[in-house]
Amino acid sequence: MTEVFKGSFTQQEPIPEDAIEAAVAVMRHGRLHRYNVSPGEIAETALLEREFAEFTGARYCLAVASGGYAMATALRASGVRPGDKVLSNAFTLAPVPGAIASIGAVPVLVEVTEALVIDIADLERKIRSSGGKVLLLSHMRGHICDMDRLMALCDAAGVKVIEDCAHTMGAAWNGVASGRSGLAGCYSTQTYKHMNSGEGGFLVTDDPDLAARAVILSGSYMLYSAHPAAPGLEVFERVKYETPNVSGRMDNLRAAILRPQLRRLPEQVAAWNARYRAVEGGLRGTPGLQTIDRPEAESIVGSSIQFLLPGWDAGRVQEVVARCRARGVELKWFGAAEPVAFTSKYDSWRYFESAPMPQTDRVMAGLLDMRLPLTFSIADCELISRIIRAEVGAVFQSRKAAE
Ligand SMILES: *Cc1c(COP(=O)(O)O)cnc(C)c1O
């Protein structure tokens, strides 16, 4: 009998009951705007900022409307000006170059390796050739590069690092929380990330000037004293006249939904990783398929899994995708010529000019990606890996026979 998987790859868990209750309480009192508080009240958004700062170990935290907004704000608050070059990895999702472009800056893309992380040797070349002074480092699909090497290179070259942690909330490198090696870390709480408020994001930093500028940029008017996870008022005095208001605040309803989720995040991380390891174990050793080894220093959040079909031609990769889809398993291919849904490739971002990325092209031509929502059981994950293993095997055999 041919096994078929019936689950949905886009179905996240429901919002937990205590989070629903907290949201209903906010709706009952009606003070959804973060600066709308009764005497002595601290807004849900402000409490969430304090808790997320504590979770990451950052001095300052700002809750905002999206992960993309957090990145654009971090770049702008760190002094990036229109026309400036901002380095970033070629393997990422559209909001990353989009954040750079949104402030009029120009992306300079850097190759990725087969481990799906930024190629540090290419980064060194691109720093030299472009003169870029800021790196927006995307920990795409949760893969963290050697942060010790990367920070040594960037510190020596005077390059500021802003981390895109949309896929690494709760992850770490050598015990350092993702988002805490660079000047600022940016996170998303959009439905498909590690906490779900529909839309939302965070910016964390230890830099007081950056934090104060970010608060004002986010649309604080002059109510910045209502930010318990922001620097002292004297820092705002330095920047308040020269920083525009570009509204992108989080509201109390989203914050109320997120606070209980943050308390539960470590458990969720463990649940994701159990699923990730079940699929990884099931795929390992499949002829023609390469799993991605995760370094010892990396603590992962396995909310998605990637594998390579190295050297496969496009037709055969598409055949694997089609055969898996017919059995209920949704794989996303990063080698497609045209952008599809959330998946796009650097050569589809034509609002800036990029040098050719031959190494990234080669990696992405064989790169398949799969979400692992927590609505899947471990048995589901085992079934999914059996299906992938069988279909990759079937196509691989027919390729060998044709050779
Ligand atoms: C989702 C995502 C973001 C930011 O997402 P928003 O939808 O703006 O919250 C940033 N980087 C990557 C890699 C993402 O997947």
Ligand as a Chemical Component Dictionary entry (heavy atoms), coordinates in Angstrom:
data_LIG
# 
_chem_comp.id                   LIG 
_chem_comp.type                 NON-POLYMER 
_chem_comp.pdbx_formal_charge   0 
_chem_comp.three_letter_code    LIG 
# 
loop_
_chem_comp_atom.comp_id 
_chem_comp_atom.atom_id 
_chem_comp_atom.alt_atom_id 
_chem_comp_atom.type_symbol 
_chem_comp_atom.charge 
_chem_comp_atom.model_Cartn_x 
_chem_comp_atom.model_Cartn_y 
_chem_comp_atom.model_Cartn_z 
_chem_comp_atom.pdbx_ordinal 
LIG C1 C1 C 0 9.534  36.221 7.556 1  
LIG C2 C2 C 0 10.887 36.705 7.354 2  
LIG C3 C3 C 0 11.286 38.010 7.702 3  
LIG C4 C4 C 0 10.382 39.086 8.224 4  
LIG O1 O1 O 0 9.113  38.841 8.091 5  
LIG P1 P1 P 0 7.831  39.769 8.284 6  
LIG O2 O2 O 0 6.842  39.054 7.439 7  
LIG O3 O3 O 0 8.172  41.135 7.784 8  
LIG O4 O4 O 0 7.521  39.748 9.737 9  
LIG C5 C5 C 0 12.605 38.321 7.557 10 
LIG N1 N1 N 0 13.507 37.434 7.103 11 
LIG C6 C6 C 0 13.167 36.209 6.747 12 
LIG C7 C7 C 0 14.244 35.282 6.272 13 
LIG C8 C8 C 0 11.855 35.794 6.840 14 
LIG O5 O5 O 0 11.514 34.548 6.481 15 
# 
loop_
_chem_comp_bond.comp_id 
_chem_comp_bond.atom_id_1 
_chem_comp_bond.atom_id_2 
_chem_comp_bond.value_order 
_chem_comp_bond.pdbx_ordinal 
LIG C1 C2 SING 1  
LIG C2 C3 SING 2  
LIG C2 C8 DOUB 3  
LIG C3 C4 SING 4  
LIG C3 C5 DOUB 5  
LIG C4 O1 SING 6  
LIG O1 P1 SING 7  
LIG P1 O2 DOUB 8  
LIG P1 O3 SING 9  
LIG P1 O4 SING 10 
LIG C5 N1 SING 11 
LIG N1 C6 DOUB 12 
LIG C6 C7 SING 13 
LIG C6 C8 SING 14 
LIG C8 O5 SING 15 
# 
